[in-house]
């Protein structure tokens, strides 16, 4: 009888990148020892059955994401590729990340309050006035409007990366309607049910209570002061790429899932239509962009929002989460000034560093970037999800030439960053461990205090050598563990 073949025979060579599991080809980091040994002992057939069960479970539960591609006539709905090897973050490492994220979100909320009221940071010349006031996400409708508890950003998704030395950097701030919550919880659920021997052999910080933290934060923002306010989640509908997430969050938190046509504004109050009549809503967690929120205030052609909701908001009869106009703070050019915001508002040094960023409206920085375009990552300031990007080292000559012309024509629309050698982590590919680049989307909830969900969502660039991890660009995900010790 032949000996069953183990899943992995030798680890891969992690060089020249920082690897989450391996120090080198022969040495595993101490907090990964148990996971590595357990995967080494697995049989290929066993893991294949579990991975098949994972995909079946995701399909049955509707854990999908919609991909949009200019090369396809129709959008493609698919399950999020899930890798069973968890990403593990030791407690002491996480504590620094947690403090840095709390500091950052606190400063961003102070910045938003400032620019919609006294604009001190603009008057003092810390940030160029034009960069803020001409930003497409700046909403004059929000000027002098009082926000409950001064919380403009209740929930944020901050993207973190590690360089080749293992140092963490903030890559992006996602403050409008960050996605990925549901995949964080479902990743943990999948691992618990299909790989219990892995999960229960480690001391991992719980994430389930964070949904109660989120719900408490929403309740606290009710302008009515009711002990049990009516809360709704406004979704664009079932054709939206993140609709699964909308339904998941509404169900788990016990709040109303609504579309624009379910709501009506009467006497500057917002009501949910129901079979028992109208019911006033106090807090609306919206998952649609500002432009579509109110056809009377923003885009008159919007069919997704609620006519008159901004008047109800200004009257103090409903709170909208996250607040309209928050997009100005997650613009990729404004991102470069977040360390200055931290110093200005908090009188502290940033705990987490930004990726060095070139502002292309500055002639000397633009000239430098154009001379080194094949070494840069160029991003359109107002876009997200991996769209509108150039990754210089992997771009063709025609792509470089095209972006060169775009930058020259509209330098204000772009920023550039040196290409960071993103850290890697092992994924399972055809029965072997293979190295793929990753990032981490950390979720921060600003309620009575600012709390960070322990772990966040690790996103994986499944294409070998790719640096693009976004689900909208075909990336996958991992469960992320923060240890208790």
Secondary structure, DSSP 8 states (H G I E B T S, - for coil): -----BS-SS----TTS-BSSEEETTEE-GGGHHHHHHHHHSBHHHHHHHHHHHHHHHHHTT-EEEE--TT-SS-EEEE--EEEEEEEE-HHHHHHHHHHHHHHHHHHHHHHHHHTTT-HHHHTTSS-HHHHHT-TT--GGGTT---GGG-S-SEEEEEEEE-TT--EEEEEEE-SS---HHHHHHHHHHHHHH-HHHHTTS-B---THHHHHHHHHHHHT-TT--TT--EEEE---TTSTTHHHHHHHHHHHT-EEE-GGGEEEETTEEEEEETTEEEE--EEEE-S-GGGT-TTTS-TT-SSS-TTHHHHHHTTS-EEES-TTGGGGS-TTGGGGHHHHIIIII----SSEE--EEETTSHHHHHHHHHTGGGEEEEETT--TTTTEEEGGG--HHHHHHHHHHHHH-GGGEEEEE-----EEEEEETTEEEEEEEEEEEEEEESSSEEE-SS-EEEE--STT-----GGGT-EEEEEEEB--
